[in-house]
Structures are given as C-alpha cells and as structure tokens.
C-alpha cells in the first residue's frame, strides 16, 4: 500500500464526522500520524478506539468557545513535539432555512465554525510552518462557496469566505514552502443534513456524493499538492460559470428556489 504520508503529522478538524473520519482513515493507512479534533467527546473516543489510537491522539473542543483554538494548537504541538506538517479544516455547520427565519445566534455560529475557526487555526500554526520552511493547509469548502445558494445563505457566506481566504493566503505564502489546498465538494450524504435537506434533494434531484468518495478526492488533492479542486459534474461547471455569468445561473436555479419556498411555506 502507498505510504504517501509516511510519518507526516496531520491535524484534522471535524475528524469524527462523515467526511472527516474517512479522511483520517485514509491518511492513517498511508502512514500519517493523525490528531483528531471533534466537538463530540463520545464520538472522539469511539473513533480513536476504532483506529487503534491512544486517547492523547485527539481532543474534543467546542469551537464556539474562544479558548478552543489555543487548546487544539497547544495539545497537538505537545503530541507532535511542535512539528505539525498539515492542518485539514473539515469541521462545519449547516443551516437550511429561509434567511429571515434563522436564529441570529446560529448565523454567528456558522460563521464561527466554518470560517473563523479555520482562519484562526491557520493563523496560529503559520509561524511554526514558515519557520520550518514547509507545511500544508487543506480547507474543505463547498460548491456553495462559489454559488450563492438560496436557503443556505449563511453556509454559502461562510464557504465563500473560506474560498477567498484560501486563495489570498496561497498567493501570500508563495515561496515560503507552505501550501494551501481548497477542495469544494457538492452535496454530501452526511449527518450535517437535516430531513428537510434530503427532502429538498429528492424533490430537485440534487446529486449527493458518499463521504468515502469525497474523502478519497481530498486525500488525492493533498498528495498532488493541488491548489483547488471542485468535485462533481455539472456542479463544478456551474461553480466556474457563476464567476462570470451569474445571471445565467440565476435562471438555472429558479426552479430549485421555487421548490425550497414550497417546502417552507406555512
């Protein structure tokens, strides 16, 4: 078996979720030393046990708490003797609802977990990566980070921000040895999705991928040091198209927006 990540020290957030855990399994199978970050201590303990890892190879934190960033960085550095090769930002929150019906606290939480957490983790780890002359940030985004999708407004906003952050930082870090990869899946079958998301997906014949396949694409992008990867056709085409012909995409999404309005009517 290929050992592409032999002895690489890799921190993965959202590591017990659908995509995150599949990424962790693949990295470990290819020789990586993995450190799992999860919001759920029970899921973390179960995941570490399944992987045959000791309890110190992970941490459960609430990314809505300000001290969580330093807890992750400090603990991972203790485990890896201040040498972290790669950070995979996979933790995420999702809301599918009319914007005006979304609790303001939830809007804040989505931005905190999906955008500010990756930003602050990268900010905290960057000095040691630059000092080492090498490192890799891998940000798991979304097609909705290129296409502003109605009824996923806060989620779209957070992923637009993550995509912009990835692009800006990649340009800033050129020549430092620190790389930035952004991977944008389309809809994925994970526990993040509510029953209404699945109902909407069925009504609109939305393509949804398996977490295992998405994880394979993320790990492949890491191996190849790709800058950005968009997954799934025709969604990745629409993501590019939206950049220069957004009004055309408006028309293409009109029926889906109508279906969503019907779903939330009354």
Buried (B, 14 or more C-beta within 10 A) or exposed (E): EEEBBEEBBBBBBBBBBBBBBBBBBBBBBBBBBBBBBBBEEEBBBBBBEEBEBEEEBBBBBEBBEEEBBEBBBEBBBEBBEEEBBBBBBBBBBBBBBEEEEBEEEEBEBBBBBBBBBBBBBBEBBBEBBBEBEEBBBBBBBBBBBBBBBBBBBBBBBBBBBBBEBBBEBBEEBEEBEBBBBBBBBBBBBBEBBEEBBBEBBEBBEBEBBBBBBBBBBBBBBBEEEBEBBBBBEEBBEBBEBBEEEEEEBEEBBEEBBEBBEEBEEE
